[in-house]
């Protein structure tokens, strides 16, 4: 038997099969697809080696398949759909009439996009784009991959007018770059891709505020496109953040790297910090001007910088003649034995029922009414509340700054007068993107912040933080995001320069993740992500910066 006729033994679903060497994993996936409820899109080779389905057999191995209902598979679906979208826009408009297609940020269950060039972006145009996408999907056009030298890739991006990518790869130290293509259209994407357009059936396009949204399925139901329900307040903050980044000339990682290597980063950092300080000052002035506000309710997802934000807001409130007092909702946890448990039997500290709502409302209302109150402190070691501090009594200028994940949920503050509340939603909404087609998800920015903080304040290894992150995200989806549009104001705590600083802190943590662990794949992905960045030192970061909550060295006790 010749080398090309060699047979490979492949274990799939506990069954051993034989295939000729060189067989694509996609062919094997097609043979077992009927055993899976959802579309197969990737494969694990061995324990944790993730492979695209275009990969071919080289030796005996075991395979298990990833579908669009899995976290990594769902991300791959959305990434591949973006490629199909960009290709279709160029096909419909004509390549010479498109300057840039920009995929900006998440909105509802999709991405907000804009088109720059000689194009009339209207319903008719979007219908033609959607039709072209479906046509390519029905034809099952392959998504091909080839590896080229970095210098060749930079020249290719220049020829195609992809100047964001050209600038990005001037800083990459790798010798090879993976280029993906649909027919003649070539592009670069950060992450795994589907084998062909035939996998990409479910989407819808919606005109929205000068651009459009590509709406896609959620993981839990990957064959159904949900209705588009925009979040106007969140969208306004995200769009303003993009405008600010464009104004500063820092819209992509390549642009940030240029700023670091060719300019004075001290000034750039101070401009970003001054921009946030101005926003915090404007929020404080808004609260002061409204009058009658007794409760400032601050909520947001993990690693948004809520504590530092609350301290900085308190300073600005004092500038406006008010006397703020911080209140942590966590101090009103029910005693440990009364804490609800989740489906796995673990304590569920994320749910509203973990809070003693009646006691919290009584204390907050009594404080606002000028009564003396002894506030509790929750002892996380014993799992019980303690009452060791002296009683407090507030005057007419005193105001409570209350921080907690449920602060926007009306049920938490149902006994407080509505006109005495001012609600603030804070999140690290990453406005920086890798390039025009590759987003940096806000959840990645927050995970990176949390990795650094957990290691510094809790001695937690990166693998533990990564393992916990899906549970944290589920809690946010249930308890925070549904109420974000009820905020009076939204604050974006993300800083354009922060990932360049966090790079130095998080890389050693990620390198420490065991290669045989389930968390290694995520650590490897983040390490590859940081290869795009030129790092800067923390000496540039002011002591009152929100970033100090994560890297340490701040002037606030957090």
C-alpha positions as a Python dict, from the first residue, in 0.01 Angstrom:
ca = {
    (1, 'X'): (0, 0, 0),
    (2, 'X'): (144, 339, -97),
    (3, 'X'): (172, 633, 140),
    (4, 'X'): (-128, 807, -18),
    (5, 'X'): (-337, 491, 35),
    (6, 'X'): (-265, 471, 407),
    (7, 'X'): (-577, 420, 619),
    (8, 'X'): (-628, 604, 950),
    (9, 'X'): (-827, 472, 1242),
    (10, 'X'): (-1064, 737, 1380),
    (11, 'X'): (-1265, 701, 1701),
    (12, 'X'): (-1593, 894, 1680),
    (13, 'X'): (-1865, 865, 1945),
    (14, 'X'): (-1694, 551, 2082),
    (15, 'X'): (-1697, 386, 1738),
    (16, 'X'): (-1375, 314, 1547),
    (17, 'X'): (-1387, 393, 1176),
    (18, 'X'): (-1127, 382, 901),
    (19, 'X'): (-1066, 656, 643),
    (20, 'X'): (-792, 721, 389),
    (21, 'X'): (-519, 959, 500),
    (22, 'X'): (-607, 1308, 375),
    (23, 'X'): (-982, 1274, 439),
    (24, 'X'): (-1129, 1607, 552),
    (25, 'X'): (-1289, 1617, 895),
    (26, 'X'): (-1592, 1770, 726),
    (27, 'X'): (-1662, 1444, 544),
    (28, 'X'): (-1654, 1254, 875),
    (29, 'X'): (-1881, 1518, 1031),
    (30, 'X'): (-2133, 1476, 749),
    (31, 'X'): (-2149, 1102, 815),
    (32, 'X'): (-2238, 1149, 1183),
    (33, 'X'): (-2439, 1472, 1157),
    (34, 'X'): (-2769, 1289, 1213),
    (35, 'X'): (-2650, 1197, 1563),
    (36, 'X'): (-2633, 1565, 1660),
    (37, 'X'): (-2929, 1793, 1719),
    (38, 'X'): (-2750, 2099, 1577),
    (39, 'X'): (-2512, 2179, 1292),
    (40, 'X'): (-2155, 2053, 1336),
    (41, 'X'): (-1908, 2336, 1274),
    (42, 'X'): (-1575, 2237, 1442),
    (43, 'X'): (-1401, 1931, 1584),
    (44, 'X'): (-1187, 1841, 1882),
    (45, 'X'): (-893, 1621, 1791),
    (46, 'X'): (-794, 1429, 2100),
    (47, 'X'): (-881, 1594, 2430),
    (48, 'X'): (-854, 1968, 2367),
    (49, 'X'): (-705, 2035, 2022),
    (50, 'X'): (-969, 2235, 1838),
    (51, 'X'): (-969, 2195, 1460),
    (52, 'X'): (-1156, 2343, 1166),
    (53, 'X'): (-1345, 2092, 954),
    (54, 'X'): (-1116, 2165, 660),
    (55, 'X'): (-840, 1985, 852),
    (56, 'X'): (-744, 1648, 701),
    (57, 'X'): (-649, 1318, 860),
    (58, 'X'): (-277, 1260, 901),
    (59, 'X'): (-275, 976, 1155),
    (60, 'X'): (-495, 772, 1387),
    (61, 'X'): (-694, 995, 1621),
    (62, 'X'): (-1016, 1045, 1814),
    (63, 'X'): (-1267, 1314, 1717),
    (64, 'X'): (-1559, 1477, 1895),
    (65, 'X'): (-1760, 1743, 1724),
    (66, 'X'): (-1864, 2095, 1817),
    (67, 'X'): (-2202, 2232, 1711),
    (68, 'X'): (-2348, 2581, 1679),
    (69, 'X'): (-2512, 2528, 2020),
    (70, 'X'): (-2170, 2508, 2189),
    (71, 'X'): (-2002, 2830, 2304),
    (72, 'X'): (-1704, 2804, 2068),
    (73, 'X'): (-1921, 2677, 1785),
    (74, 'X'): (-2164, 2965, 1826),
    (75, 'X'): (-1877, 3217, 1814),
    (76, 'X'): (-1746, 3047, 1501),
    (77, 'X'): (-2089, 3073, 1339),
    (78, 'X'): (-2111, 3447, 1408),
    (79, 'X'): (-1755, 3511, 1291),
    (80, 'X'): (-1813, 3318, 968),
    (81, 'X'): (-2141, 3501, 914),
    (82, 'X'): (-1954, 3832, 934),
    (83, 'X'): (-1724, 3714, 656),
    (84, 'X'): (-2022, 3615, 443),
    (85, 'X'): (-2181, 3955, 510),
    (86, 'X'): (-1872, 4154, 409),
    (87, 'X'): (-1835, 3943, 93),
    (88, 'X'): (-2202, 3999, 0),
    (89, 'X'): (-2182, 4376, 55),
    (90, 'X'): (-1886, 4395, -184),
    (91, 'X'): (-2062, 4174, -438),
    (92, 'X'): (-2380, 4386, -435),
    (93, 'X'): (-2218, 4730, -428),
    (94, 'X'): (-1912, 4651, -638),
    (95, 'X'): (-1564, 4630, -487),
    (96, 'X'): (-1456, 4967, -628),
    (97, 'X'): (-1744, 5148, -453),
    (98, 'X'): (-1672, 5019, -101),
    (99, 'X'): (-1416, 5194, 118),
    (100, 'X'): (-1485, 5001, 437),
    (101, 'X'): (-1742, 4772, 595),
    (102, 'X'): (-1713, 4817, 971),
    (103, 'X'): (-1848, 4567, 1223),
    (104, 'X'): (-1867, 4780, 1535),
    (105, 'X'): (-2029, 4625, 1842),
    (106, 'X'): (-2300, 4391, 1972),
    (107, 'X'): (-2658, 4516, 1964),
    (108, 'X'): (-2944, 4293, 2077),
    (109, 'X'): (-2856, 3948, 1932),
    (110, 'X'): (-2638, 4074, 1648),
    (111, 'X'): (-2380, 4330, 1541),
    (112, 'X'): (-2418, 4692, 1440),
    (113, 'X'): (-2239, 4761, 1110),
    (114, 'X'): (-2175, 5056, 880),
    (115, 'X'): (-2070, 5086, 517),
    (116, 'X'): (-1834, 5360, 399),
    (117, 'X'): (-1820, 5438, 28),
    (118, 'X'): (-2037, 5528, -268),
    (119, 'X'): (-2339, 5330, -146),
    (120, 'X'): (-2700, 5421, -71),
    (121, 'X'): (-2769, 5217, 241),
    (122, 'X'): (-3144, 5157, 227),
    (123, 'X'): (-3391, 4871, 255),
    (124, 'X'): (-3346, 4780, -112),
    (125, 'X'): (-2968, 4754, -71),
    (126, 'X'): (-3003, 4537, 241),
    (127, 'X'): (-3251, 4308, 64),
    (128, 'X'): (-2999, 4253, -215),
    (129, 'X'): (-2721, 4185, 36),
    (130, 'X'): (-2938, 3933, 223),
    (131, 'X'): (-3030, 3768, -107),
    (132, 'X'): (-2665, 3736, -204),
    (133, 'X'): (-2579, 3585, 135),
    (134, 'X'): (-2853, 3324, 96),
    (135, 'X'): (-2741, 3249, -257),
    (136, 'X'): (-2384, 3181, -142),
    (137, 'X'): (-2518, 2969, 144),
    (138, 'X'): (-2741, 2760, -83),
    (139, 'X'): (-2444, 2700, -313),
    (140, 'X'): (-2236, 2587, -14),
    (141, 'X'): (-1944, 2798, -136),
    (142, 'X'): (-1629, 2681, 48),
    (143, 'X'): (-1452, 2906, 297),
    (144, 'X'): (-1095, 2826, 196),
    (145, 'X'): (-786, 2889, 408),
    (146, 'X'): (-426, 2938, 308),
    (147, 'X'): (-120, 3031, 509),
    (148, 'X'): (106, 3309, 377),
    (149, 'X'): (410, 3495, 506),
    (150, 'X'): (328, 3804, 708),
    (151, 'X'): (498, 4030, 453),
    (152, 'X'): (284, 3883, 177),
    (153, 'X'): (-28, 3932, 390),
    (154, 'X'): (55, 4298, 452),
    (155, 'X'): (99, 4353, 77),
    (156, 'X'): (-228, 4170, 9),
    (157, 'X'): (-420, 4387, 257),
    (158, 'X'): (-274, 4699, 98),
    (159, 'X'): (-387, 4587, -249),
    (160, 'X'): (-739, 4521, -118),
    (161, 'X'): (-757, 4857, 59),
    (162, 'X'): (-777, 4686, 401),
    (163, 'X'): (-554, 4943, 565),
    (164, 'X'): (-662, 4854, 921),
    (165, 'X'): (-528, 4502, 870),
    (166, 'X'): (-215, 4628, 696),
    (167, 'X'): (-139, 4848, 997),
    (168, 'X'): (-224, 4566, 1242),
    (169, 'X'): (17, 4313, 1092),
    (170, 'X'): (308, 4553, 1090),
    (171, 'X'): (328, 4471, 1461),
    (172, 'X'): (277, 4093, 1446),
    (173, 'X'): (584, 3885, 1519),
    (174, 'X'): (449, 3563, 1373),
    (175, 'X'): (592, 3454, 1039),
    (176, 'X'): (267, 3315, 894),
    (177, 'X'): (-87, 3447, 859),
    (178, 'X'): (-405, 3252, 778),
    (179, 'X'): (-599, 3411, 493),
    (180, 'X'): (-961, 3303, 434),
    (181, 'X'): (-1141, 3335, 103),
    (182, 'X'): (-1493, 3303, -39),
    (183, 'X'): (-1447, 3277, -414),
    (184, 'X'): (-1209, 3562, -504),
    (185, 'X'): (-1270, 3766, -186),
    (186, 'X'): (-989, 3735, 70),
    (187, 'X'): (-983, 3848, 431),
    (188, 'X'): (-829, 3780, 772),
    (189, 'X'): (-1029, 3671, 1076),
    (190, 'X'): (-918, 3616, 1435),
    (191, 'X'): (-1050, 3272, 1527),
    (192, 'X'): (-1188, 2955, 1373),
    (193, 'X'): (-1416, 2956, 1070),
    (194, 'X'): (-1691, 2735, 927),
    (195, 'X'): (-1593, 2504, 638),
    (196, 'X'): (-1837, 2658, 391),
    (197, 'X'): (-2123, 2905, 353),
    (198, 'X'): (-2375, 2620, 362),
    (199, 'X'): (-2355, 2626, 743),
    (200, 'X'): (-2464, 2991, 750),
    (201, 'X'): (-2839, 2984, 699),
    (202, 'X'): (-2988, 3180, 985),
    (203, 'X'): (-2970, 3562, 997),
    (204, 'X'): (-3166, 3879, 927),
    (205, 'X'): (-3061, 4234, 834),
    (206, 'X'): (-3221, 4550, 978),
    (207, 'X'): (-3160, 4915, 895),
    (208, 'X'): (-3078, 5107, 1212),
    (209, 'X'): (-2955, 5460, 1282),
    (210, 'X'): (-2729, 5523, 984),
    (211, 'X'): (-2613, 5165, 962),
    (212, 'X'): (-2762, 4819, 994),
    (213, 'X'): (-2774, 4522, 1228),
    (214, 'X'): (-2708, 4163, 1133),
    (215, 'X'): (-2926, 3963, 1372),
    (216, 'X'): (-2822, 3603, 1447),
    (217, 'X'): (-2946, 3311, 1659),
    (218, 'X'): (-2856, 3266, 2023),
    (219, 'X'): (-2671, 2958, 2143),
    (220, 'X'): (-2976, 2810, 2310),
    (221, 'X'): (-3172, 2812, 1983),
    (222, 'X'): (-2919, 2815, 1696),
    (223, 'X'): (-3171, 2752, 1417),
    (224, 'X'): (-3400, 3048, 1488),
    (225, 'X'): (-3333, 3419, 1439),
    (226, 'X'): (-3495, 3622, 1719),
    (227, 'X'): (-3687, 3940, 1651),
    (228, 'X'): (-3476, 4255, 1658),
    (229, 'X'): (-3530, 4455, 1977),
    (230, 'X'): (-3279, 4742, 1994),
    (231, 'X'): (-3169, 4900, 2322),
    (232, 'X'): (-3169, 5274, 2243),
    (233, 'X'): (-2985, 5392, 2555),
    (234, 'X'): (-2715, 5130, 2525),
    (235, 'X'): (-2682, 5195, 2154),
    (236, 'X'): (-2635, 5568, 2213),
    (237, 'X'): (-2349, 5502, 2458),
    (238, 'X'): (-2183, 5251, 2223),
    (239, 'X'): (-2212, 5479, 1921),
    (240, 'X'): (-2074, 5773, 2117),
    (241, 'X'): (-1781, 5555, 2228),
    (242, 'X'): (-1707, 5469, 1863),
    (243, 'X'): (-1726, 5839, 1774),
    (244, 'X'): (-1484, 5921, 2056),
    (245, 'X'): (-1237, 5655, 1941),
    (246, 'X'): (-1256, 5781, 1583),
    (247, 'X'): (-1204, 6137, 1707),
    (248, 'X'): (-889, 6029, 1892),
    (249, 'X'): (-765, 5834, 1590),
    (250, 'X'): (-772, 5512, 1795),
    (251, 'X'): (-1041, 5290, 1642),
    (252, 'X'): (-836, 4970, 1598),
    (253, 'X'): (-549, 4788, 1769),
    (254, 'X'): (-313, 4887, 1487),
    (255, 'X'): (-400, 5254, 1544),
    (256, 'X'): (-337, 5213, 1919),
    (257, 'X'): (0, 5050, 1848),
    (258, 'X'): (91, 5343, 1623),
    (259, 'X'): (0, 5582, 1904),
    (260, 'X'): (216, 5389, 2152),
    (261, 'X'): (522, 5369, 1929),
    (262, 'X'): (509, 5711, 1763),
    (263, 'X'): (355, 5947, 2018),
    (264, 'X'): (364, 6047, 2384),
    (265, 'X'): (137, 5795, 2556),
    (266, 'X'): (128, 6001, 2875),
    (267, 'X'): (-79, 6262, 2699),
    (268, 'X'): (-299, 5999, 2531),
    (269, 'X'): (-369, 5831, 2867),
    (270, 'X'): (-447, 6162, 3036),
    (271, 'X'): (-689, 6259, 2758),
    (272, 'X'): (-881, 5930, 2805),
    (273, 'X'): (-889, 5977, 3182),
    (274, 'X'): (-1000, 6340, 3150),
    (275, 'X'): (-1282, 6232, 2918),
    (276, 'X'): (-1412, 5989, 3181),
    (277, 'X'): (-1376, 6244, 3460),
    (278, 'X'): (-1577, 6495, 3262),
    (279, 'X'): (-1853, 6235, 3210),
    (280, 'X'): (-1860, 6152, 3583),
    (281, 'X'): (-1878, 6521, 3664),
    (282, 'X'): (-2170, 6565, 3425),
    (283, 'X'): (-2356, 6277, 3593),
    (284, 'X'): (-2303, 6435, 3936),
    (285, 'X'): (-2428, 6771, 3807),
    (286, 'X'): (-2734, 6600, 3659),
    (287, 'X'): (-2814, 6442, 3996),
    (288, 'X'): (-2765, 6771, 4178),
    (289, 'X'): (-2980, 6967, 3933),
    (290, 'X'): (-3264, 6717, 3949),
    (291, 'X'): (-3315, 6772, 4322),
    (292, 'X'): (-3482, 6532, 4563),
    (293, 'X'): (-3253, 6239, 4477),
    (294, 'X'): (-3179, 6030, 4786),
    (295, 'X'): (-3073, 5700, 4630),
    (296, 'X'): (-2813, 5667, 4354),
    (297, 'X'): (-2836, 5308, 4233),
    (298, 'X'): (-2527, 5177, 4053),
    (299, 'X'): (-2541, 4842, 3873),
    (300, 'X'): (-2338, 4667, 3607),
    (301, 'X'): (-2181, 4335, 3514),
    (302, 'X'): (-1866, 4186, 3664),
    (303, 'X'): (-1542, 4384, 3633),
    (304, 'X'): (-1708, 4704, 3517),
    (305, 'X'): (-1530, 4913, 3780),
    (306, 'X'): (-1842, 4987, 3986),
    (307, 'X'): (-1654, 5047, 4311),
    (308, 'X'): (-1401, 5296, 4175),
    (309, 'X'): (-1674, 5466, 3973),
    (310, 'X'): (-1880, 5508, 4289),
    (311, 'X'): (-1583, 5667, 4471),
    (312, 'X'): (-1516, 5907, 4187),
    (313, 'X'): (-1883, 5993, 4158),
    (314, 'X'): (-1890, 6062, 4532),
    (315, 'X'): (-1610, 6316, 4492),
    (316, 'X'): (-1798, 6492, 4213),
    (317, 'X'): (-2116, 6490, 4421),
    (318, 'X'): (-1925, 6668, 4698),
    (319, 'X'): (-1814, 6927, 4444),
    (320, 'X'): (-2186, 6988, 4386),
    (321, 'X'): (-2259, 7038, 4758),
    (322, 'X'): (-2395, 6692, 4837),
    (323, 'X'): (-2277, 6447, 5104),
    (324, 'X'): (-2257, 6097, 4951),
    (325, 'X'): (-2238, 5775, 5151),
    (326, 'X'): (-2149, 5439, 4991),
    (327, 'X'): (-2379, 5144, 5055),
    (328, 'X'): (-2298, 4790, 4934),
    (329, 'X'): (-2603, 4573, 4873),
    (330, 'X'): (-2383, 4269, 4940),
    (331, 'X'): (-2397, 4357, 5310),
    (332, 'X'): (-2764, 4260, 5300),
    (333, 'X'): (-2709, 3899, 5197),
    (334, 'X'): (-2933, 3661, 5387),
    (335, 'X'): (-2753, 3434, 5630),
    (336, 'X'): (-2573, 3154, 5451),
    (337, 'X'): (-2816, 2879, 5555),
    (338, 'X'): (-3100, 3072, 5389),
    (339, 'X'): (-2915, 3135, 5061),
    (340, 'X'): (-3089, 2973, 4761),
    (341, 'X'): (-2903, 2706, 4570),
    (342, 'X'): (-2869, 2663, 4195),
    (343, 'X'): (-2951, 2352, 3992),
    (344, 'X'): (-2610, 2203, 4079),
    (345, 'X'): (-2668, 2246, 4452),
    (346, 'X'): (-2425, 2537, 4490),
    (347, 'X'): (-2511, 2858, 4672),
    (348, 'X'): (-2660, 3109, 4428),
    (349, 'X'): (-2534, 3449, 4543),
    (350, 'X'): (-2634, 3605, 4210),
    (351, 'X'): (-3012, 3575, 4250),
    (352, 'X'): (-3229, 3847, 4404),
    (353, 'X'): (-3354, 3604, 4671),
    (354, 'X'): (-3001, 3598, 4819),
    (355, 'X'): (-3070, 3955, 4941),
    (356, 'X'): (-3280, 4044, 5247),
    (357, 'X'): (-3496, 4286, 5048),
    (358, 'X'): (-3726, 4384, 5334),
    (359, 'X'): (-3441, 4476, 5569),
    (360, 'X'): (-3257, 4661, 5295),
    (361, 'X'): (-3563, 4871, 5204),
    (362, 'X'): (-3642, 4949, 5567),
    (363, 'X'): (-3287, 5071, 5639),
    (364, 'X'): (-3259, 5278, 5322),
    (365, 'X'): (-3598, 5440, 5374),
    (366, 'X'): (-3523, 5518, 5741),
    (367, 'X'): (-3189, 5677, 5648),
    (368, 'X'): (-3355, 5896, 5387),
    (369, 'X'): (-3616, 6000, 5647),
    (370, 'X'): (-3346, 6113, 5892),
    (371, 'X'): (-3379, 5824, 6137),
    (372, 'X'): (-3090, 5660, 6316),
    (373, 'X'): (-2989, 5329, 6156),
    (374, 'X'): (-2722, 5072, 6243),
    (375, 'X'): (-2599, 4936, 5910),
    (376, 'X'): (-2484, 4575, 5878),
    (377, 'X'): (-2162, 4432, 5741),
    (378, 'X'): (-2179, 4084, 5594),
    (379, 'X'): (-1908, 3850, 5720),
    (380, 'X'): (-1828, 3621, 5426),
    (381, 'X'): (-1625, 3389, 5651),
    (382, 'X'): (-1914, 3311, 5886),
    (383, 'X'): (-2192, 3372, 5634),
    (384, 'X'): (-2377, 3608, 5868),
    (385, 'X'): (-2446, 3980, 5902),
    (386, 'X'): (-2274, 4173, 6182),
    (387, 'X'): (-2379, 4500, 6349),
    (388, 'X'): (-2059, 4645, 6493),
    (389, 'X'): (-2056, 5000, 6353),
    (390, 'X'): (-2215, 5299, 6525),
    (391, 'X'): (-2559, 5413, 6420),
    (392, 'X'): (-2583, 5664, 6138),
    (393, 'X'): (-2823, 5954, 6087),
    (394, 'X'): (-2833, 6156, 5768),
    (395, 'X'): (-2929, 6516, 5702),
    (396, 'X'): (-3102, 6682, 5404),
    (397, 'X'): (-2783, 6702, 5193),
    (398, 'X'): (-2683, 6340, 5252),
    (399, 'X'): (-2731, 6102, 4961),
    (400, 'X'): (-2683, 5723, 4937),
    (401, 'X'): (-2466, 5576, 4663),
    (402, 'X'): (-2586, 5216, 4650),
    (403, 'X'): (-2388, 4958, 4452),
    (404, 'X'): (-2499, 4607, 4361),
    (405, 'X'): (-2583, 4383, 4067),
    (406, 'X'): (-2959, 4410, 4133),
    (407, 'X'): (-2976, 4787, 4171),
    (408, 'X'): (-3170, 4835, 3847),
    (409, 'X'): (-3422, 4565, 3935),
    (410, 'X'): (-3736, 4746, 4058),
    (411, 'X'): (-3805, 4467, 4308),
    (412, 'X'): (-3490, 4552, 4506),
    (413, 'X'): (-3606, 4908, 4581),
    (414, 'X'): (-3982, 4867, 4560),
    (415, 'X'): (-4043, 5041, 4897),
    (416, 'X'): (-3847, 5355, 4802),
    (417, 'X'): (-4010, 5656, 4639),
    (418, 'X'): (-3957, 5647, 4264),
    (419, 'X'): (-3876, 6018, 4233),
    (420, 'X'): (-3596, 5980, 4489),
    (421, 'X'): (-3401, 5728, 4279),
    (422, 'X'): (-3131, 5791, 4017),
    (423, 'X'): (-3022, 5478, 3832),
    (424, 'X'): (-2680, 5433, 3671),
    (425, 'X'): (-2576, 5141, 3452),
    (426, 'X'): (-2200, 5096, 3418),
    (427, 'X'): (-2018, 4851, 3193),
    (428, 'X'): (-1681, 4819, 3020),
    (429, 'X'): (-1808, 4850, 2662),
    (430, 'X'): (-1497, 4792, 2455),
    (431, 'X'): (-1500, 5041, 2167),
    (432, 'X'): (-1162, 4933, 2031),
    (433, 'X'): (-1165, 4660, 1763),
    (434, 'X'): (-886, 4446, 1622),
    (435, 'X'): (-967, 4576, 1274),
    (436, 'X'): (-1273, 4673, 1072),
    (437, 'X'): (-1406, 4314, 1056),
    (438, 'X'): (-1282, 4166, 1386),
    (439, 'X'): (-1451, 4283, 1703),
    (440, 'X'): (-1316, 4277, 2056),
    (441, 'X'): (-1617, 4159, 2259),
    (442, 'X'): (-1683, 4357, 2576),
    (443, 'X'): (-1704, 4028, 2765),
    (444, 'X'): (-1340, 3959, 2671),
    (445, 'X'): (-1234, 4296, 2810),
    (446, 'X'): (-1415, 4227, 3136),
    (447, 'X'): (-1276, 3873, 3163),
    (448, 'X'): (-923, 4008, 3121),
    (449, 'X'): (-984, 4268, 3392),
    (450, 'X'): (-1118, 3998, 3624),
    (451, 'X'): (-826, 3762, 3560),
    (452, 'X'): (-587, 4035, 3673),
    (453, 'X'): (-792, 4140, 3976),
    (454, 'X'): (-866, 3785, 4096),
    (455, 'X'): (-497, 3698, 4084),
    (456, 'X'): (-399, 4016, 4272),
    (457, 'X'): (-670, 4025, 4540),
    (458, 'X'): (-766, 3659, 4583),
    (459, 'X'): (-458, 3470, 4466),
    (460, 'X'): (-681, 3295, 4213),
    (461, 'X'): (-516, 3112, 3926),
    (462, 'X'): (-628, 3202, 3574),
    (463, 'X'): (-777, 2855, 3516),
    (464, 'X'): (-1016, 2903, 3809),
    (465, 'X'): (-1135, 3244, 3687),
    (466, 'X'): (-1182, 3112, 3334),
    (467, 'X'): (-1376, 2811, 3464),
    (468, 'X'): (-1610, 3036, 3666),
    (469, 'X'): (-1670, 3286, 3387),
    (470, 'X'): (-1961, 3107, 3212),
    (471, 'X'): (-2150, 3097, 3543),
    (472, 'X'): (-2081, 3468, 3597),
    (473, 'X'): (-2209, 3543, 3248),
    (474, 'X'): (-2529, 3344, 3307),
    (475, 'X'): (-2594, 3547, 3621),
    (476, 'X'): (-2549, 3871, 3426),
    (477, 'X'): (-2789, 3757, 3156),
    (478, 'X'): (-3053, 3681, 3419),
    (479, 'X'): (-3005, 3961, 3669),
    (480, 'X'): (-2842, 4263, 3504),
    (481, 'X'): (-2886, 4293, 3127),
    (482, 'X'): (-3270, 4271, 3130),
    (483, 'X'): (-3283, 4593, 3336),
    (484, 'X'): (-3010, 4802, 3172),
    (485, 'X'): (-3251, 5016, 2967),
    (486, 'X'): (-3421, 5129, 3290),
    (487, 'X'): (-3113, 5333, 3383),
    (488, 'X'): (-3131, 5712, 3387),
    (489, 'X'): (-2779, 5725, 3251),
    (490, 'X'): (-2522, 5476, 3120),
    (491, 'X'): (-2147, 5503, 3175),
    (492, 'X'): (-1882, 5326, 2969),
    (493, 'X'): (-1588, 5241, 3196),
    (494, 'X'): (-1368, 5104, 2917),
    (495, 'X'): (-1049, 5297, 2835),
    (496, 'X'): (-901, 5296, 2487),
    (497, 'X'): (-552, 5221, 2615),
    (498, 'X'): (-628, 4967, 2890),
    (499, 'X'): (-555, 4641, 2704),
    (500, 'X'): (-202, 4763, 2629),
    (501, 'X'): (-149, 4796, 3007),
    (502, 'X'): (-330, 4475, 3105),
    (503, 'X'): (-115, 4277, 2860),
    (504, 'X'): (183, 4279, 3101),
    (505, 'X'): (-31, 4158, 3391),
    (506, 'X'): (-242, 3890, 3225),
    (507, 'X'): (7, 3713, 2997),
    (508, 'X'): (204, 3545, 3282),
    (509, 'X'): (-127, 3429, 3433),
    (510, 'X'): (-243, 3277, 3105),
    (511, 'X'): (91, 3104, 3044),
    (512, 'X'): (38, 2935, 3381),
    (513, 'X'): (-272, 2746, 3265),
    (514, 'X'): (-199, 2375, 3234),
    (515, 'X'): (-196, 2257, 2871),
    (516, 'X'): (-394, 1947, 2966),
    (517, 'X'): (-671, 2144, 3134),
    (518, 'X'): (-1010, 2226, 2991),
    (519, 'X'): (-935, 2599, 3034),
    (520, 'X'): (-617, 2590, 2822),
    (521, 'X'): (-800, 2653, 2495),
    (522, 'X'): (-943, 2980, 2628),
    (523, 'X'): (-606, 3081, 2773),
    (524, 'X'): (-440, 3008, 2438),
    (525, 'X'): (-701, 3219, 2257),
    (526, 'X'): (-638, 3516, 2485),
    (527, 'X'): (-261, 3481, 2454),
    (528, 'X'): (-293, 3490, 2077),
    (529, 'X'): (-518, 3794, 2112),
    (530, 'X'): (-250, 3983, 2307),
    (531, 'X'): (3, 3916, 2032),
    (532, 'X'): (-168, 4201, 1847),
    (533, 'X'): (-81, 4457, 2115),
    (534, 'X'): (227, 4664, 2191),
    (535, 'X'): (233, 4692, 2570),
    (536, 'X'): (283, 4996, 2790),
    (537, 'X'): (376, 5025, 3157),
    (538, 'X'): (138, 5098, 3443),
    (539, 'X'): (334, 5410, 3542),
    (540, 'X'): (123, 5593, 3285),
    (541, 'X'): (-200, 5513, 3474),
    (542, 'X'): (-322, 5778, 3727),
    (543, 'X'): (-392, 5654, 4080),
    (544, 'X'): (-763, 5744, 4055),
    (545, 'X'): (-812, 5557, 3726),
    (546, 'X'): (-1082, 5291, 3702),
    (547, 'X'): (-807, 5062, 3575),
    (548, 'X'): (-639, 5077, 3917),
    (549, 'X'): (-925, 4872, 4060),
    (550, 'X'): (-780, 4579, 3867),
    (551, 'X'): (-403, 4634, 3853),
    (552, 'X'): (-369, 4786, 4201),
    (553, 'X'): (-189, 5099, 4319),
    (554, 'X'): (-504, 5312, 4331),
    (555, 'X'): (-589, 5589, 4574),
    (556, 'X'): (-925, 5435, 4670),
    (557, 'X'): (-988, 5143, 4905),
    (558, 'X'): (-1150, 4890, 4672),
}
